[in-house]
């Protein structure tokens, strides 16, 4: 998942979280020192670019992107939760469930059962912010 912001040069690279020749942020960990080296700016500058243009740190953005991917898979597929957890880069299913419940107040299984097809109820249950 890329956030596309036309900042030009190093700033766009940092905001996108990658260079054109590196993989997009998925389940792999975001490596801020590597991105800073590749773009020729300091790690602190990279953090400030993220904060100024995204509204959070690179780690919080990566965590949010990983959670969003898991949320999408829970809602749109019948994949087992273990598979979703690994697909999104969580250590295990328990880690994914804890993260999901922390952000939404419900477990992924409860989300599938009780909120399927009810967009308004789901939006109320999933009251998350970045």
C-alpha positions in Angstrom: 0.0 0.0 0.0 1.6 3.2 -1.1 0.7 6.7 0.0 1.1 8.8 -3.1 2.1 12.4 -2.3 3.9 14.4 -5.0 6.7 15.9 -2.9 9.5 15.2 -5.4 12.9 13.7 -4.7 13.8 12.3 -1.3 10.6 13.4 0.4 8.4 11.3 -2.0 10.7 8.3 -1.6 10.4 8.6 2.2 6.6 9.1 2.1 6.1 6.2 -0.2 8.3 4.2 2.1 10.4 2.8 -0.7 12.4 3.5 -3.8 11.1 2.3 -7.2 13.6 -0.5 -7.0 12.6 -1.8 -3.6 9.5 -3.7 -2.6 6.3 -1.9 -1.5 5.5 -2.0 2.2 3.7 -5.2 2.9 4.6 -7.6 5.6 8.3 -6.8 5.5 9.5 -4.4 8.1 10.1 -0.8 7.2 13.8 0.0 7.4 14.1 3.7 8.1 18.0 3.7 8.2 18.1 2.0 4.8 15.6 4.5 3.3 17.5 7.4 4.7 20.8 6.1 3.3 19.2 5.5 -0.1 17.8 9.0 -0.3 20.8 10.8 1.3 19.0 12.3 4.2 19.2 11.8 7.9 16.9 9.4 9.8 15.6 12.4 11.8 14.8 14.2 8.6 13.0 11.2 7.3 11.0 11.0 10.5 10.1 14.7 10.3 9.0 14.2 6.7 6.7 11.4 7.7 5.3 13.4 10.7 4.7 16.5 8.6 3.1 14.8 5.6 1.6 11.6 6.9 0.7 12.7 10.5 2.6 10.0 12.3 5.9 8.2 12.5 7.1 5.7 9.9 6.5 2.9 12.4 3.0 4.0 13.2 2.2 4.3 9.4 3.6 0.8 8.8 1.6 -0.6 11.7 -1.5 1.2 10.5 -1.0 -0.2 6.9 -0.5 -3.7 8.3 -3.7 -3.5 10.4 -5.6 -2.1 7.4 -4.5 -5.0 5.3 -5.6 -7.4 8.0 -9.0 -5.6 8.4 -9.6 -5.8 4.6 -8.8 -9.6 4.5 -11.0 -10.3 7.5 -13.9 -8.4 5.9 -13.5 -9.6 2.3 -12.2 -13.2 2.5 -12.8 -16.4 4.4 -9.0 -16.9 4.9 -8.2 -18.5 8.2 -7.0 -15.9 10.8 -3.6 -17.6 11.0 -3.1 -17.1 7.3 -4.2 -13.5 7.5 -1.8 -12.9 10.4 1.2 -14.2 8.5 0.1 -12.5 5.3 0.1 -9.2 7.1 3.4 -9.7 9.0 2.2 -10.5 12.4 4.2 -12.9 14.5 1.3 -15.3 15.0 -2.5 -15.4 15.1 -2.6 -14.3 18.7 -0.6 -11.2 17.9 -3.0 -10.4 15.1 -6.1 -10.9 17.3 -4.7 -8.7 20.1 -3.8 -5.9 17.7 -7.2 -6.2 16.0 -9.1 -6.1 19.3 -7.0 -3.2 20.6 -7.9 -1.1 17.6 -11.6 -2.2 17.1 -12.8 -3.5 20.5 -13.9 -6.8 18.9 -12.1 -9.8 17.7 -11.6 -10.6 14.0 -14.0 -13.6 14.3 -16.7 -11.4 15.9 -16.2 -8.9 13.1 -16.9 -11.5 10.5 -19.9 -12.9 12.3 -21.8 -9.9 13.6 -20.8 -7.1 11.3 -20.8 -8.8 7.9 -22.9 -6.7 5.5 -23.7 -4.1 8.1 -21.4 -1.2 7.1 -22.8 1.3 9.7 -22.4 -1.1 12.6 -18.9 -2.0 11.4 -17.8 1.6 11.2 -19.0 2.2 14.7 -17.2 -0.8 16.0 -14.0 0.0 14.1 -13.5 3.5 15.4 -9.8 3.8 14.6 -7.5 6.7 14.0 -3.9 7.2 12.8 
